[in-house]
Amino acid sequence: MTLQLRVSLVAVVVLALAGGRSVSAQAQPSGGRDNPGRPNDPASNALADQLRFHAGPFDVTPYMKIGQIALDTNVFYDQENRRTDFVANGGPGLKIALPIGRVRPYIDGNVDYYWFAKTVQQRHFGGRAGGGFDWVAGGFGLGASRYFGRTYQRPNVEIDQRVLRDTWNDRAYLNLSIGRLRVLPSFTRLDSDVVEDASYLGADLSRSLTTISTTATLELKYGLTPKTDFLLLADQQWDRFPKDKPRDSDSNRFAGGFELKSTTRLAGRAVGGVRLIRPKLQARGDVQKPYVAANISWLMGVKTEVGARFHLDTQFSGFSSASLDLPLYTNQEVSAFLGRRFNRRIDFRALGGITWLNSDNAVVVIRDGVPQTIARDDRFYRAEGDLGFELFKKLRLGLIATYNERQSNYDDFGIEGLLFGARLSFNP
């Protein structure tokens, strides 16, 4: 596929956005009116209205977590030895809550089995289990949760190999409204452990991706109008690498922006600022990088929704640095989406986007036992179409086609893959 055709593929969706004014495979796009940045709750994708029942004082919700059922034409993202396979993932789950006045404690768990028809060695069990509580009383909200999870996925756009990873995720938050001012402090800790012997082109992923990341965040929102907030964000993050201590760093984000809230027209959020990174090994030197996170969605009548997303941030590389500097890369993403409902049972969704990955400094890559020093400069193109049919109330079958391609200045990182399949989802 030529460069001109690749750009045109993405431009189709972007132009659809402009026309509105006159809209795994990798992860699903961020944005959309039904998921404006909220944490993913598996029970929210369940047949809750039909399956929820009460057992004494308990509120019980069984559900089915379904990822995708598809034919993947490049399972390993390999440029030379392409392998086509039929893949699927998902499994059952159960959430149990005990409402006590304004307090709602709960436990939640699901099984996620990754199945490959021919590539047997890629089959793995995963899932999530844990619980927490939410307490809402007028303008006051408080909550905490703790989950254990196991996943078998590609970690990010930099690493093409799936890794088996265990995580403990702790979160606590406070929501306090004082007139027009909302104070939103939160605390998260993500303890991530990658299995031993996970490697990719010479990178020891069990060392570089085993992390303990702790973040304390304070967000302030001031209501300028009933639908518009001015916001300020600041955080302190501690990144620790138990198997690779020289990577240990502290960082801060300082950002400001605006948020629009509407269930009938325009909704979105845009913040921008700076990320400051301070390595514990002082010889590596401090790093200052821009930070931007923005998304917007627009309901054009009752049948059409369009939107766009832009994200710019700095992340740790899975590879080792070729110099004394921290192994970092800049990740920049722009995407647009379109949702169109034709009638009560048929709808169409489209996504197009480009991700730029640039190494902040050279990293070491080993191919056939030969180490090479490279500074990656990649472009990752993605386009997806999803034609959906409502089989019965709340149950949607989507026929999907996804195209992924990445250009890189290093041949081994160039990929091309097409995925055809179906996605079954419950949307209460």
C-alpha positions in Angstrom: 0.0 0.0 0.0 1.4 3.4 -1.0 1.9 6.2 1.4 -0.7 8.2 -0.5 -3.3 5.5 0.0 -2.4 5.1 3.7 -2.9 8.8 4.3 -6.1 8.7 2.3 -7.4 5.9 4.5 -7.0 8.0 7.6 -8.2 11.1 5.9 -11.6 9.6 5.1 -12.6 9.7 8.7 -11.0 13.1 9.3 -12.9 14.6 6.4 -16.1 13.1 7.7 -15.5 15.3 10.8 -15.1 18.4 8.6 -18.2 17.5 6.6 -20.2 17.4 9.9 -19.7 21.1 10.3 -21.1 22.0 6.7 -17.4 12.3 12.3 -6.8 -5.1 20.2 -5.8 -5.4 16.5 -4.9 -2.6 18.9 -7.0 -1.2 21.8 -10.3 0.5 21.2 -10.1 4.3 20.7 -10.6 6.7 23.6 -13.5 9.1 23.5 -17.1 8.8 22.6 -20.1 10.0 24.5 -20.6 6.6 26.2 -17.0 6.5 27.6 -15.6 10.0 28.2 -12.5 9.0 30.0 -14.0 6.9 32.8 -12.3 3.7 34.0 -13.4 0.5 32.2 -15.9 -1.4 34.3 -16.6 -4.9 32.9 -20.0 -4.9 34.4 -20.9 -1.8 32.4 -20.7 -4.0 29.2 -23.1 -6.6 30.6 -26.7 -7.5 30.1 -27.3 -5.9 33.4 -31.0 -5.0 32.8 -31.8 -8.6 32.0 -29.4 -10.5 34.3 -29.2 -8.4 37.5 -31.1 -9.9 40.4 -31.3 -9.6 44.2 -30.2 -12.3 46.6 -31.3 -11.0 50.0 -29.5 -7.7 50.5 -27.1 -8.4 47.7 -27.2 -6.9 44.2 -25.9 -9.7 41.9 -24.8 -9.0 38.3 -23.5 -11.9 36.2 -22.0 -10.8 32.9 -19.9 -12.0 29.9 -16.7 -10.1 29.0 -16.1 -10.6 25.2 -13.2 -9.1 23.4 -13.1 -10.1 19.7 -13.6 -13.1 17.5 -11.6 -12.5 14.4 -9.3 -13.7 11.6 -5.9 -12.1 12.1 -3.6 -12.0 9.1 -0.4 -11.2 11.0 -0.6 -12.7 14.5 3.0 -11.9 15.4 3.4 -8.5 13.6 6.2 -10.1 11.6 7.3 -8.5 8.4 8.7 -11.6 6.7 7.0 -14.7 8.3 3.3 -13.7 8.4 1.0 -16.1 10.2 -2.8 -16.1 9.8 -4.9 -17.4 12.7 -8.4 -17.4 14.1 -8.3 -15.6 17.5 -10.8 -14.9 20.3 -10.8 -13.8 23.9 -13.3 -13.4 26.7 -15.1 -15.2 29.5 -17.7 -15.0 32.3 -17.8 -12.5 35.2 -19.7 -11.8 38.3 -20.2 -8.6 40.3 -21.8 -8.5 43.8 -22.7 -5.3 45.6 -24.2 -4.7 49.0 -25.9 -1.3 49.1 -25.8 0.1 52.7 -27.5 3.5 52.6 -25.2 5.8 50.5 -22.3 3.3 50.7 -22.0 0.6 48.1 -19.2 -2.0 48.7 -18.7 -4.6 45.9 -16.6 -7.5 44.7 -16.0 -8.1 41.0 -14.2 -10.8 39.0 -14.0 -12.2 35.5 -12.1 -14.8 33.4 -10.5 -13.7 30.1 -9.2 -16.6 28.0 -7.0 -15.8 25.0 -7.6 -18.5 22.4 -5.7 -19.0 19.1 -6.9 -21.8 16.7 -3.5 -22.8 15.4 -0.9 -21.0 17.4 -1.4 -23.1 20.5 1.6 -21.6 22.4 -0.2 -18.2 22.4 -3.2 -19.5 24.4 -3.4 -18.1 28.0 -5.8 -17.6 30.8 -6.2 -14.1 32.2 -8.8 -12.1 34.1 -9.4 -9.8 36.9 -10.6 -10.0 40.5 -11.0 -7.6 43.4 -13.4 -5.1 45.0 -13.9 -1.8 46.7 -16.6 0.7 47.7 -18.2 3.9 46.6 -19.8 6.5 49.0 -21.8 9.3 47.4 -23.7 11.9 49.5 -24.8 15.0 47.6 -21.6 17.0 46.7 -19.4 14.5 48.4 -17.9 11.3 47.0 -15.4 8.8 48.3 -14.2 5.5 47.0 -11.4 3.0 46.9 -10.7 -0.3 45.1 -8.1 -3.0 44.8 -7.8 -5.4 41.8 -5.5 -8.2 40.7 -5.3 -8.8 37.0 -3.6 -11.0 34.5 -3.3 -10.0 30.8 -1.7 -11.4 27.7 -1.4 -8.5 25.3 1.0 -6.2 23.5 2.1 -3.6 26.1 2.1 -0.6 23.8 2.9 0.5 20.2 6.6 0.1 20.8 6.6 -3.7 21.6 5.1 -6.1 19.1 5.3 -9.2 21.3 2.4 -10.2 23.6 3.6 -10.6 27.2 2.0 -12.3 30.2 1.7 -9.7 33.0 0.3 -9.8 36.5 -0.8 -6.5 38.0 -2.1 -5.2 41.4 -4.0 -2.0 40.9 -5.0 0.2 44.0 -7.0 3.3 43.7 -8.6 5.8 46.1 -10.4 9.0 45.2 -12.3 11.9 46.8 -14.9 14.2 45.1 -15.8 17.3 47.0 -18.0 20.1 45.6 -17.9 23.6 47.3 -20.1 25.9 45.3 -18.7 26.2 41.8 -15.4 24.5 42.9 -14.8 20.8 42.7 -11.7 19.3 44.4 -10.7 15.9 43.1 -7.7 14.3 44.8 -6.8 10.7 43.9 -4.2 8.1 44.6 -3.2 5.2 42.4 -0.6 2.4 42.7 0.1 0.0 39.8 2.4 -3.0 40.6 3.2 -4.7 37.4 5.1 -8.0 37.1 6.1 -9.5 33.7 7.0 -13.2 33.6 10.6 -14.2 33.4 12.3 -14.9 30.0 10.1 -12.4 28.1 12.3 -10.8 25.5 11.9 -8.8 22.3 14.8 -8.1 19.9 17.3 -8.2 22.7 15.2 -6.3 25.2 14.6 -8.1 28.6 10.9 -7.2 29.1 10.8 -8.8 32.5 13.3 -6.2 33.6 12.1 -3.1 31.8 8.3 -3.7 32.2 8.3 -4.9 35.8 7.4 -1.7 37.5 5.8 -0.1 40.6 4.2 3.2 39.7 2.6 5.3 42.4 0.7 8.6 41.6 -0.9 11.2 43.7 -3.0 13.6 41.7 -4.9 16.8 42.5 -7.5 18.2 40.0 -9.4 21.4 40.6 -12.5 22.3 38.5 -14.2 25.6 38.6 -17.6 26.0 36.9 -17.5 28.9 34.5 -21.0 28.0 33.1 -23.4 25.1 33.8 -21.6 23.2 31.1 -18.1 24.5 31.1 -15.3 24.0 33.7 -11.9 25.5 33.9 -9.5 22.9 35.4 -6.0 22.7 36.8 -4.1 19.4 37.3 -0.9 18.6 39.2 0.5 15.2 40.2 3.5 13.5 41.7 4.6 10.2 40.3 7.1 7.7 41.6 8.3 5.1 39.0 10.3 2.2 40.4 11.9 -0.7 38.5 12.7 -3.5 40.9 14.8 -5.4 38.3 16.4 -2.3 36.8 17.2 0.2 39.5 19.0 2.8 37.3 15.6 3.6 35.6 14.1 4.7 38.9 12.6 8.2 38.5 10.2 10.8 40.0 8.0 13.0 37.8 5.4 15.7 37.9 2.7 16.9 35.5 1.4 20.5 35.7 -1.4 21.2 33.3 -4.5 23.4 32.8 -7.5 23.4 30.4 -11.2 23.3 30.0 -14.0 20.7 30.1 -17.3 20.8 28.3 -20.2 18.7 29.5 -23.4 18.0 27.5 -25.5 15.0 26.8 -27.1 16.6 23.8 -24.4 18.3 21.8 -20.8 19.1 22.4 -18.7 17.4 25.1 -14.9 17.1 25.6 -11.8 17.9 27.6 -8.5 19.5 26.7 -5.5 20.0 29.0 -2.0 20.9 28.3 1.2 21.5 30.2 4.5 20.0 31.1 5.9 16.8 32.4 9.1 17.0 34.5 11.2 13.8 35.0 13.9 13.5 37.6 16.0 10.3 37.5 17.2 9.0 40.9 20.6 8.5 39.2 21.4 12.2 39.0 24.1 11.7 36.3 21.3 11.0 33.8 20.0 14.5 34.0 16.5 15.9 34.4 14.0 15.9 31.5 11.3 18.4 30.6 8.6 17.4 28.0 5.3 18.8 26.8 2.1 17.0 27.9 -1.3 17.3 26.1 -4.5 15.3 26.4 -7.6 16.4 24.4 -10.8 14.7 23.2 -14.1 16.0 21.9 -17.3 14.5 20.7 -20.3 16.1 18.9 -23.8 14.7 18.7 -25.2 15.7 15.3 -28.8 14.9 15.9 -30.0 11.6 17.4 -28.2 9.3 14.8 -24.7 10.7 14.3 -21.8 11.2 16.6 -18.3 12.4 15.5 -15.2 13.2 17.5 -11.5 13.5 17.6 -8.6 12.8 20.1 -5.0 14.1 20.5 -2.5 12.9 23.0 1.1 13.7 23.6 3.3 12.3 26.4 6.6 10.7 27.2 7.0 7.1 28.3 9.7 4.7 29.3 11.1 2.5 26.5 11.2 -1.3 26.8 14.7 -1.2 25.4 18.0 -0.3 27.1 19.5 3.1 26.4 22.7 3.3 24.3 23.9 6.2 26.5 23.7 7.3 30.1 20.3 9.1 29.4 17.0 7.6 30.4 15.5 5.3 27.8 12.4 7.4 26.9 10.3 7.8 23.8 7.7 10.4 22.8 4.3 9.1 21.9 2.0 11.3 19.9 -1.5 10.2 18.7 -4.2 11.9 16.6 -7.4 10.1 15.7 -11.0 10.7 14.7 -14.1 8.6 14.9 -17.6 8.5 13.4 -20.7 6.7 14.7 -23.9 6.5 12.6 -27.1 4.8 13.4 -29.2 3.9 10.4 -32.3 2.5 12.2 -33.2 0.8 15.4 -31.1 -2.3 14.8 -28.2 -1.3 12.4 -25.3 1.1 13.0 -21.8 1.8 11.7 -18.6 3.0 13.5 -15.4 4.1 11.9 -12.0 5.1 13.3 -8.8 6.4 11.7 -5.6 7.5 13.4 -1.9 8.0 13.2 0.6 7.4 16.1 4.1 8.8 16.0 6.8 7.1 18.1 10.2 8.9 18.5 13.1 7.8 20.7 14.4 10.6 22.8 17.8 8.9 22.6 19.2 5.8 20.9 18.4 2.4 22.2 20.1 -1.0 21.8 18.4 -3.6 19.6 19.8 -7.1 19.1 19.0 -9.0 15.8 20.6 -12.5 15.1 23.0 -11.9 18.0 24.3 -8.6 16.6 23.6 -5.5 18.7 22.6 -2.3 16.9 22.2 1.2 18.1 19.1 3.0 16.7 16.9 6.0 17.4 13.4 4.9 16.4 11.2 7.1 14.2 8.0 5.3 13.6 4.6 6.0 12.1 1.7 3.7 13.0 -1.4 3.9 10.8 -4.7 2.4 11.9 -8.2 2.3 10.4 -11.2 0.3 11.5 -14.8 -0.1 10.3 -17.5 -1.8 12.4 -21.0 -2.6 11.1 -23.2 -3.5 13.9 -26.5 -5.4 14.2 -28.7 -5.4 17.4 -29.7 -9.1 17.7 -32.0 -8.4 20.5 -32.3 -5.8 23.3 -28.9 -4.8 24.5 -27.0 -7.4 22.5 -24.9 -6.1 19.5 -22.9 -8.1 16.9 -20.3 -6.1 15.1 -18.6 -7.2 11.9 -15.2 -5.5 11.9 -12.3 -4.9 9.6 -9.1 -3.4 11.0 -6.0 -2.4 9.1 -2.7 -1.7 10.9 0.6 -0.6 9.3 3.7 0.8 10.8 6.6 2.5 8.9 9.9 2.7 10.7 13.5 3.7 10.0 14.5 0.2 11.3 13.2 -2.5 9.0 12.3 -5.0 11.8 9.7 -2.6 13.2 7.8 -2.3 9.9 4.5 -4.2 10.0 1.4 -4.7 8.0 -1.7 -6.6 9.1 -5.4 -7.0 8.3 -8.0 -8.3 10.8 -11.4 -9.5 9.8 -13.9 -10.7 12.5 -16.7 -10.0 14.8 -17.2 -8.4 18.2 -20.1 -9.3 20.4 -21.0 -6.8 23.1 -23.7 -6.2 25.7 -24.6 -2.5 26.2 -27.2 -1.8 28.9 
